[in-house]
Amino acid sequence: MAELNITSVPGFMAGAIHCGIKASGKPDLAMLVSDRPSVGAAVFTTNKIVGAPVVIGRRHVHHGKILGCIVNSGCANVCTGKRGLADAVKMCRLTAENLSLRGINGETEDYLPFSTGIIGHYLPMQKVSDGISVLSKQIGSTFEHGEQFAQGILTTDTCTKQAATVFGIGANKITIAGACKGSGMIAPNMATMLAYIATDADVPRSLLRRAVRHTANRTFNCVTVDQHTSTSDAFVCIANGRAANPRMTPDSRLYQAFCDALLDVADSLARQIAADGEGATKLVTIEVTGAQYASEAKSAAMAIANSPLVKTAIHGGDPNWGRFVSAAGYSNVSMNVDRVRCWVGGFEVFGGGRPTGIDLAIVEAAMKKKHVNIRVDLGIGKESARIYTCDLSREYITINADYHT
């Protein structure tokens, strides 16, 4: 929804500054805070190698009450041992201490730390500490403060990624808004992404946790750029209850509407991550239908999405649909080969074991668009899956060859 961002949610403040981590001078320290007690839920990367903020975040999220997040960009605080853990805790402690001066009373455990950037470097904690002191005085609830937050969490992203919606049943109106970052080192479970969603919904923590897990599996865990699962991924949702809506229960219409709206916001953010993949020129949606099991549909879709041959063909606008079908074939899922069908940009190119005879010039034109849709039906069941990815360009190699230097 236009003109809404994360600070459009009643009761939330945010902001970002440059504290000295990034040599570019761009914002590198961001903060999101609720002005009243809130509940939170989060999911994190499944990588065995994780950043110190993930370790501390996993601990703090079980505390139940989450007031906000403190985020630095430009340094991931990964593979930094006990010092890294202490630094992540210190970020939370300093945030709590400084915000208490503004009347936002919380403990260290009420905040979640996040870091994104280069692995294997210690945080410059004097700069971070000074920055938290300054930033805590500058956060606010204006639209501009929300834009600052969205900028402050970026690394190799070329643009901010934001989404919001307002929904309601009857007189009750609830706002959900979010911002995320993610461009490279993107693979499901999760991706190199940090995603923050705020809402004024009054939702029990147990139901919020359920909604967050379901949403992550349907959105952020369906994005791949380069099949490299990050060390720092996280998705957090904070609900402060300001909407004062009727009590949500697992079977209530209001909870279902909340889940649908949360899914819409997260889905928009996930698509924006794929569209802004490092070096990407096209957003690609891979859909697999007709599978025997949902897990097999996702496996086939991921095989297609992660194939370098598929991604380079899409980059060049080459209507080489054989790459799409064969990728599904090597994914080792069940299929009826004689009933497999394939569409590119809505045009059926393969079916019944043979080419459809469509003019490939039409297909090529569809593949040169900024958003390319590929669908493969396995011809054996009713389950489906959708994956977001992007093309593979020369620019991706340039970015990652020079990233550290």
N, C-alpha and C positions, 0 to 999 in steps of 0.2 A: 504494500500500500504506500502510495507516494506521501512524502513529508512526514513519515513516521520512522523513528529509529529507536534504539534501545532506551534512550532517556525519555521517550514518549510514554513509557510505562509508568504510571503514577507511583511515586515513592522511590524511584531509582535515580541515582546520580552517577556520573561518570566523567572521564577526562583522560588526557594524556599529555606528556611533556617529553622533551629530549633531556635525558639525564647524563648523557655522555658515553653510552655504550656503542652506538652506531657512529662511525666516522663521518657518515653522510650528513649528520645533523638532523635527521628525521626523527619523529617521535619514537621513543623506545621504552617508555614506561607508561602503563595504562592502569586504570583502576575503575572498577564497577562496584557500587555499594547500594544496599537497600537502607532506607532511613528508619526502618523498623525491623523487629525480629522476623526472620523468614526461614523457610525450609528450602533445602536444596537436594538435588540428586545429580550424580555424575557417572560417566563411564570413561574408561581410560584405555590406552593402548594395550594390546596383548603381546607386544614385543617383550622378550625376556630381559633385554637391556633397556632400562627405563631411566629417565631423568630423575634427579632428586625431587623436583616439584611433584612428579607423579607419585612417588613414594609417600610424600607428606600429604598430598591431596587425597590419596586413598584413606589415610588415617583420619584426616579432618572431616571428610564427607560423612563418616560414620558418626560424627559428633551430633548430627541431626540438624542443628541450627546453623545455617550458612548466611552470613551477612553480605559477603562480597568476595571479590577476586582482585588480586594484584598480579600484574602481568608485565614481564620484561621481554623485549625482542632484541635480537642481535647476539644473544648468547644462550645456549640451550641448557646449561648447567647439567650436562649429562656426562657420566663417567668421571665424576669429580669427588667420589668417596664421601667420607664423613664431613669434610668441609662443605661439600655441596649440599648435604642434608641440613647442616646447621644454617647455611645461607638461606635455604628455602623457608625454614622455620622463622628465621630472623625477618624475612620479608613480611610474613604474616604478623609477627609480633609488633614490628614497627608500624604496620598499617593499623592495627588495633589501637596502639598507643596514640598515634597521631589523630585518628578519627574520633577518639574519645574526647579530644579537645573541642570537637565540633558537636558534641552531645550524642554521638553514635557509640553507644557503649557495647563493646563486644570483647571477647577473649581471643587469644591467638588462634585457637582451634575453630573460631567462627569464620575464618578466611581461608581461601584456597590460593596457593601460589602456582604460577605458570611461567615457564620460560621457553623461548623458541629462538633458534638460530644455530650457530655452529657448535658441534659436539666437541667435548674435550677441553673446554676452557672454563676457568673459574670466573664467577661473577665479580665485577669490580664493585665490591660491596659498599665502599665509601660513596661512590657515585649513586648507587641504588638507594642507600640510606638517605642521603641528602635529597635525592629525587622524591622519595616517598614523603618526606617532610614537606616539600614544596607542593607536590601534587595533591596531597590530602587537603590543602587549603584552597585549591583551585577547582576541584571537581564541582559539577553543578548538574542541573536537570534540564538545561536548554537543549534545543536541537543541535546546536554547535558542539556542546559537550559530548553528545552521542557520536557526532562525526569524528571528534578527536579520538575517542576510544577506538573506533573502527580503524583509524589510521595507525594508532599506537601499537597494535598487535601484529602488524604486517612484517614479513621478511622479504622473500623474493616475489611476492604478489605484485601485480601491476595495477590493482585497483582494490578498493574496499568492497566487502561483501556483506550486505545487510538485507533483512527482510522483516516484515511486520504484518500483523493482521489484528482486527477487532471483530469479535463475534459475541453472540449472546443468545439466550433463550428468554423470551419475554423482556422484562425490564432490566435484566442483568447483562451488563456489558463487561467483557474481559479483553484485555490487551495482551498480546504476546509479541515480543520483538527480539531480534537477535542480530549478532554480528559474528563473523568468523574470519579466520585466515587459513590459507592453504593454497599451494601452487605446485610444489614439487615434493618428492619423497612421499608420494600419495599411494596408499594401498589400503584395502579394507582391514578392519580389526585393529586399529582404525586407519586414518590417513595422517600425514603430517598436517594436522589441522588442530586449531583451537577454536572451539565454538562456544558462544555464550548466549543463552536465551534467558530473558527476564519476563516475568508475567505478574500481574496483580491478582491472579486467581487465588482463591482460597481453596487449596487442594491438600488433602492429607499426604504426609511424606511418603507413606507406603504406596499410594496411588501415583504420586509423582515419579517415584522410582520405577514403577511398572511402565509408565508412559515414556520415560526417558529411554529405557532399554528397548522398548518396541520401536520408538522413533529412530534410534541409532541404527538398529538392524535394517530398517527400511530406507534409510537415507545415507548417513555418513559412512555406513559400512557397505554401501553400494557405489562407492567412488574409487576409481583407480586411474592414476596417471602413469606411474612407472613401476608398479608392483613392488614397492619398497615400503614396508610398514615402519612407521616412525617410532622413535623412543619417547616422544613427548605428547602424543595425541591425548586430547581430552574434550569432552562435551559436557557442559554443566548447565542446568536449568535451575533458576532461583525463583521462588514464588513467595510474595510478601503478603498476600491475602487482602490487599486494600480494596478489591472489588466487592468484598463482603457478600459474595454470592451464597446461595443455599448450599447446604452440605453436599459434597460429592460422594457418591458411593460407586462401587465397581460397575453396577448395572444402570446407573442414572443416565438420562439423556444429556445432562450437563457435562458429565465426565467424558462421555463419548464425543461430544462436541469439542471439548477441550483437547482430547487426544487428536482429533481430526485437524484442529487448528494448529497444534504443535507440530504435527506431521507436515502440514503445508509450509510452515515457516522453515523448518529444517530441510525440507525437500528443495526449496528455493535456494537455501545456502549451499546445499550439496551440489546442485547444478552449477552454481556460480564458481565453486571450487574447480569443477571439471573444466568449465569454460576458460578459466584462468590458469590452466595447467602450464607449467614452465614451457615456454616456446610455442604454446598452442595457438592454432589459428581457427580451430573448429571445436564446438561442443558435439559430442557423439553420444547418442542414446542407443544402447544395445538392449533389445528385448528378446527373450527366449520364451516361447509358449509351447503348449502341447507336450509338456514334460510329465513323466510319471510321478516325480516328487519335486517339491519346491527346491530342495537342496540340489537336485540335479539340474534344474533350470538355472539356478545361480551359478553352478559350476560351469555349465556350457557358456553362459553369458560372460563369465570372467575369462574363459579361455579365448573367446573372440576379442574381448576388450583389451586383453593384455598382449595379444599377438603383435610383435613388431611389424610383421608383414601386413596385418590389417591396418595398423595405425599409420604406416607409411603410405599405403594405398589410399587411405582417406585423405592424408595430407596432399597427395598429388591429384586427388579427384579421379583416381583410376577405378573404373567400375569392374574391378576384378573380384566378383562376388564368390568365386571359388575359394578364396582365402577365408571368407566368412563361414561358409559351409564346412570346409575341412577343419577349421579350428573347433567348431562344435563337435566334429567327428572324433578328434583326438582327445576330447575332454573325458572320454571313457564313461559317458552317461548312456542310459538306455534310449534308443530311438528306432523308429521304423524307417529305414533308409528310403524305401519306395514312397513314403508319404512325407518326407522332409520337404519343407518349402522355405523360401527365402525372399524377403522383400528389402529393397533399398530405396529409401525416400518414398515409401508407399507403393513402389512399383515391384510387382512380382517378377523375379529374375530366374527362379528355379523352382521346380515342382514336379512330382511324379518321377523323379530320377533323371530329369532332363532339363535343359534350358527352356524357358518359356518362349524364346524368340523375340522378346521385346527389343526395341531399338535401343542399343546401349548408349547412344548419344543423349537420350532422355535421362537415362540413369546417371550418366556422367554429369549432366547439368545439376541433378539433385545432389550429387556428391560434392559439388563445388560451393554449395551453400554453407553458411556459417554454422548451421545446426543440421547434422546428418543423423537420420534414423535408420537403424538396421534391425530387422526382425527375422528370427529363424524359428520355425515351428518344427518340433521334433516328431510330431505325428504319432504320439503314443499315449498322451494323457491330457490332463486339464490344468496342470500347474504351470506357473509362469514366474519370471523374475526380470527385473530391470536394473541395468548397470549404467552409470554415467562415466564417460572417459573423454579423451581428446585425441587429436592426431599427434604424431611424432615428427617433429621438425628438426632442421639443422640447428635452430636456435636453442633447442633443449640441450643438445650436446655442448654448445658454447657456454650456456649458463652453468652447467654442472662441471664442466672441465675447469672453469675458472672460479668456482664458488668460494673456495677457501682463500684464494689469493686476491 
